[in-house]
Amino acid sequence: MTNRIFCACLVLLMSIAARSQELERGKAWVSMEPAALTLIDRGHPGVVELQFRVTRGFHINSNQPKQEYLKKTELKLDAPTDIVIGRITYPAGEDRSFPFAPNEKLSVYSGDFAVGVTVRPLRSVLPAKYAVHGFLKYQACDNAACYPPKQLPVTFEVKITKGQAPRKKNPAQSPHAHS
């Protein structure tokens, strides 16, 4: 009987170790939904909403973690020439405590979350489709452990349009009639 219990415990420990190695090796804990093509008039800013999903059972630190030593979630983008990436807007994190630190609240993302990216094409950019590339840096954790930081490739397209022609202003006119 003792040998059976020992063997059962050994099998259980080996399966836990194998799962842990599998998770650490190549698993992406965050995925990105394909972003819709966003139309933006040249010379004017537009906002692209990027939708991300954290795998069930995991969480990642927010962009504003409460502890300085925690790896924050951060979006890094490279835009084509004549297109400027402006403000990146992250959601507020959810304050949660976990079994590994029950008395400490962490600011995390879990489930679905969106990041807004302000894109401003210069007036000189040619109207066309442009791809923006980059990556989302994050560190995933479950209730027992945190895993090495990862980078999720991020790509989205914007279509730059001519926009409306600038309105010509009427010259200033005097409100008084002159005789």
C-alpha positions in Angstrom: 0.0 0.0 0.0 2.8 2.4 0.9 4.4 1.8 -2.5 1.2 2.7 -4.3 0.9 5.9 -2.4 4.5 6.7 -3.1 4.0 6.0 -6.8 0.8 8.0 -7.0 2.5 11.0 -5.3 5.5 10.7 -7.7 3.2 10.6 -10.7 1.3 13.7 -9.4 4.5 15.6 -8.8 5.9 14.7 -12.2 2.7 15.9 -13.9 2.8 19.2 -12.0 6.4 19.7 -12.9 5.7 18.9 -16.6 2.7 21.3 -16.7 4.9 24.0 -15.1 7.6 23.5 -17.7 5.0 23.5 -20.5 3.6 26.7 -19.3 6.9 28.4 -18.9 8.3 27.3 -22.3 6.1 28.6 -25.1 2.7 29.5 -23.7 1.4 33.0 -24.4 -0.8 34.0 -21.5 -2.1 37.0 -23.4 -3.6 37.2 -26.9 -4.8 40.0 -29.1 -8.0 40.2 -31.0 -7.4 41.4 -34.6 -7.9 45.1 -34.6 -10.5 46.6 -37.0 -9.1 48.9 -39.7 -9.3 52.5 -38.4 -9.9 55.4 -40.8 -8.0 58.6 -39.9 -7.9 61.9 -41.7 -4.3 63.0 -42.3 -3.3 65.9 -40.1 -5.8 64.8 -37.4 -5.5 62.3 -34.5 -7.5 59.2 -34.3 -7.8 56.5 -31.7 -7.3 52.8 -32.3 -8.7 50.4 -29.7 -6.7 47.2 -29.2 -8.4 44.3 -27.4 -6.4 41.9 -25.3 -7.3 38.7 -23.4 -5.5 37.1 -20.5 -5.8 33.4 -20.3 -8.3 32.1 -17.7 -6.6 31.4 -14.4 -3.8 33.9 -15.0 -3.4 37.7 -14.4 -0.8 40.2 -15.5 0.4 43.3 -13.7 -1.4 46.5 -14.8 0.4 49.4 -16.4 0.6 51.1 -12.9 1.6 48.3 -10.5 1.5 49.3 -6.8 5.0 47.9 -6.2 8.0 49.3 -8.0 9.7 45.9 -8.4 6.8 44.4 -10.4 7.0 44.3 -14.2 4.3 46.6 -15.6 2.3 45.8 -18.7 3.5 48.2 -21.5 2.8 48.6 -25.2 5.7 49.6 -27.4 5.0 50.6 -31.0 7.0 51.6 -34.1 5.0 53.7 -36.6 5.8 54.3 -40.3 7.4 57.6 -41.3 5.0 60.6 -41.1 2.7 58.9 -38.6 3.1 59.7 -34.9 2.0 57.5 -32.0 0.6 59.7 -29.3 -0.9 58.9 -26.0 -1.4 55.2 -25.1 -4.3 54.8 -22.7 -4.3 51.8 -20.4 -7.3 50.7 -18.3 -7.2 50.9 -14.5 -6.0 47.7 -12.9 -8.2 45.6 -10.7 -7.0 45.5 -7.0 -6.8 41.9 -6.0 -4.9 39.8 -3.4 -3.6 36.3 -4.0 -2.7 33.3 -1.9 1.0 34.0 -2.3 0.5 37.5 -0.7 -2.9 37.5 1.0 -2.3 40.8 2.9 -1.1 42.7 -0.2 -3.3 44.1 -3.0 -1.9 44.0 -6.5 -3.1 46.0 -9.5 -3.7 43.5 -12.3 -5.5 42.8 -15.5 -7.4 39.5 -16.0 -9.9 38.5 -18.7 -10.4 41.0 -21.4 -8.9 44.5 -21.4 -8.5 47.3 -24.0 -5.7 49.7 -24.7 -6.3 52.9 -26.7 -3.6 54.2 -29.0 -3.7 57.8 -30.4 -2.4 57.8 -34.0 -1.7 61.2 -35.7 -0.7 61.2 -39.3 1.2 64.3 -40.5 -0.4 66.5 -43.2 2.3 65.3 -45.6 1.5 61.6 -45.4 0.1 60.0 -48.5 -3.4 58.6 -48.2 -3.0 54.8 -48.0 -3.1 51.8 -45.6 -0.3 51.7 -43.1 0.7 48.9 -40.7 1.9 49.7 -37.2 4.0 47.0 -35.4 5.2 46.6 -31.9 4.8 44.4 -28.9 3.0 44.2 -25.5 5.4 43.5 -22.7 3.9 41.7 -19.7 4.5 39.2 -16.9 1.9 36.6 -16.2 1.2 35.0 -12.9 -1.2 32.4 -11.6 -2.3 31.9 -8.0 1.0 30.1 -7.1 3.8 31.6 -9.3 4.9 34.3 -11.7 6.5 33.4 -14.9 9.3 35.1 -16.9 8.3 38.3 -18.7 7.1 37.9 -22.3 6.4 40.0 -25.4 3.3 39.6 -27.5 3.7 40.8 -31.1 1.2 43.5 -31.9 0.1 44.7 -35.4 -2.7 46.8 -36.6 -3.5 48.8 -39.7 -4.8 52.4 -40.2 -6.1 53.8 -43.4 -5.1 57.4 -43.8 -7.6 59.5 -45.8 -7.3 62.9 -47.4 -9.9 64.3 -45.2 -11.9 67.4 -45.9 -10.3 70.3 -47.6 -9.5 73.1 -45.1 -12.2 75.7 -45.0 -11.3 79.1 -46.3 -12.0 81.8 -43.7 -13.7 84.9 -44.8 -11.7 88.0 -44.2 -12.6 89.9 -41.1 -15.4 92.4 -41.8 -16.3 95.5 -39.9 -19.6 95.4 -38.1 -20.1 99.1 -38.9 -21.3 100.4 -42.3 -19.0 103.1 -43.7 -20.4 105.8 -45.9 
